[in-house]
Amino acid sequence: MPIEPQAIPSRLQSPGVPTAAPSAASADVQVNFVRNDRLVPVTREVTGPDLLDGVIQALTAGPTGTEQAAGITSALPPGLALSVVEVQSTRVVLQLSGETDGRSATENVLAVGQIVLSVTALRTVEEVTFWRDGAPVEALLADGALTTDPLTAADYEALRSP
């Protein structure tokens, strides 16, 4: 009968032999929310191998109760869903779904800035592109211009809280 590796006392094991299933790794990531019409970074702990999905989940979950009490909100519409379509080198393509109409230009630019600054805070991501129903979406830049070009943190730097 074979002996399971986790049944062997650690002092008798060979180096490099796993004794149990590895625990899920966790890492701190930065996500951006809104306070006084400016974007402010907050830190979230993400568990699991996919930090990008963790950032998206943290964004859509919104600020914690403590953060809300401190005046932090989210510009993301409540019904907005984000999903990763693909990752191309340092560019992430995100699919938008859900209701986004009926919002002011300020709310829209803050929402886009929130997403772009949060996703590009990951050291492996430099650009973000948005799609809806398989087609590129025009996004508002901080200066109010519309573009379908890839978006970078520099495009929304002016929205950061000083």
C-alpha positions in Angstrom: 0.0 0.0 0.0 1.5 3.4 -1.0 2.1 6.0 1.6 0.7 9.5 1.0 3.3 12.2 1.1 1.4 14.2 3.7 1.6 11.1 6.1 5.4 11.3 6.2 6.8 13.3 9.1 8.4 16.5 7.7 11.9 15.6 9.2 11.8 12.4 7.1 10.8 14.0 3.8 13.0 14.7 0.9 13.4 18.4 0.1 10.9 19.6 -2.6 8.3 16.9 -1.8 5.0 18.6 -1.2 3.3 17.7 2.1 -0.1 19.1 1.4 -2.0 21.0 -1.3 -0.5 24.4 -1.7 -2.6 27.2 -0.2 -4.0 29.9 -2.5 -1.5 32.8 -2.8 -2.6 36.2 -1.9 -1.3 39.6 -3.0 -2.1 43.2 -2.5 -3.4 45.1 -5.5 -4.4 48.8 -6.0 -7.9 49.7 -7.1 -9.2 53.2 -7.6 -12.5 54.7 -6.3 -13.9 58.2 -6.1 -13.8 60.9 -3.4 -14.8 64.5 -4.2 -14.8 63.8 -8.0 -11.1 62.6 -7.8 -9.7 59.1 -8.1 -8.1 57.7 -5.0 -6.2 54.4 -4.7 -7.1 51.8 -2.1 -5.4 48.5 -1.4 -7.2 45.2 -1.7 -5.9 41.7 -0.9 -6.6 39.3 -3.7 -6.4 35.6 -3.3 -5.7 33.3 -6.2 -3.4 33.2 -9.2 -5.2 35.8 -11.4 -4.6 39.3 -10.1 -6.4 40.8 -13.1 -9.6 39.0 -12.2 -9.1 40.1 -8.6 -8.8 43.7 -9.5 -12.0 43.5 -11.6 -13.8 41.8 -8.7 -12.6 44.4 -6.3 -13.8 47.2 -8.6 -17.2 45.8 -9.1 -17.6 45.0 -5.4 -17.1 48.7 -4.7 -15.8 50.4 -1.6 -16.1 48.8 1.8 -18.4 50.2 4.5 -15.5 51.8 6.2 -14.4 53.5 2.9 -17.9 54.7 2.3 -18.0 56.2 5.7 -14.8 58.1 4.7 -16.6 59.5 1.7 -15.3 57.0 -0.9 -17.7 56.0 -3.6 -17.6 54.3 -7.0 -18.4 55.9 -10.4 -19.1 52.4 -11.9 -22.8 52.0 -12.6 -24.4 49.3 -10.4 -25.4 47.1 -13.3 -22.0 47.2 -15.1 -20.2 43.9 -15.6 -16.6 43.6 -16.7 -14.9 40.6 -18.1 -11.5 39.9 -19.7 -11.8 39.1 -23.4 -8.1 38.8 -24.0 -4.6 39.8 -22.9 -2.3 40.8 -25.7 1.2 41.4 -24.4 0.7 44.4 -22.1 -2.8 45.3 -23.3 -6.0 44.0 -21.7 -9.3 43.9 -23.6 -12.3 44.2 -21.3 -15.9 43.4 -22.3 -18.5 45.8 -20.9 -22.0 44.5 -20.3 -25.0 45.9 -18.4 -26.5 49.3 -18.3 -24.2 52.4 -18.7 -26.6 55.0 -20.2 -28.0 58.0 -18.4 -24.9 59.0 -16.7 -23.1 62.4 -16.7 -19.9 62.9 -18.6 -18.1 63.4 -15.3 -19.4 60.1 -14.0 -18.5 58.3 -17.2 -14.9 59.7 -17.3 -14.4 58.8 -13.6 -15.7 55.3 -14.2 -13.3 54.8 -17.2 -10.5 56.3 -15.2 -11.3 54.1 -12.2 -11.0 50.9 -14.4 -7.9 52.0 -16.4 -5.9 53.2 -13.4 -6.8 50.1 -11.4 -5.9 47.6 -14.2 -2.7 49.4 -15.2 -1.6 49.4 -11.6 -0.7 45.8 -12.3 2.9 45.8 -13.4 2.2 43.6 -16.4 -0.5 45.8 -17.9 0.1 49.1 -19.7 -3.0 49.5 -21.9 -6.8 48.9 -21.7 -9.3 48.6 -24.5 -13.1 48.3 -24.0 -15.4 46.3 -26.1 -19.2 45.8 -26.1 -20.9 43.1 -28.1 -17.7 42.3 -29.9 -16.9 45.8 -31.1 -14.6 48.5 -29.7 -16.2 51.1 -27.5 -15.4 54.8 -27.5 -14.1 55.9 -24.1 -13.9 59.4 -22.6 -10.4 60.6 -21.8 -9.8 62.9 -18.9 -9.9 65.9 -21.2 -13.3 65.0 -22.5 -12.2 63.6 -25.9 -13.6 60.3 -27.2 -11.3 57.6 -28.4 -11.2 53.9 -29.3 -7.4 53.9 -29.0 -5.9 51.8 -26.1 -6.0 53.7 -22.8 -3.1 54.2 -20.4 -2.7 55.5 -16.9 -1.3 58.7 -18.3 -4.7 59.4 -19.9 -6.3 59.7 -16.5 -3.5 61.0 -14.3 -5.3 64.4 -14.1 -8.2 62.7 -12.3 -6.0 61.5 -9.4 -6.5 63.1 -6.0 -3.5 65.3 -5.2 
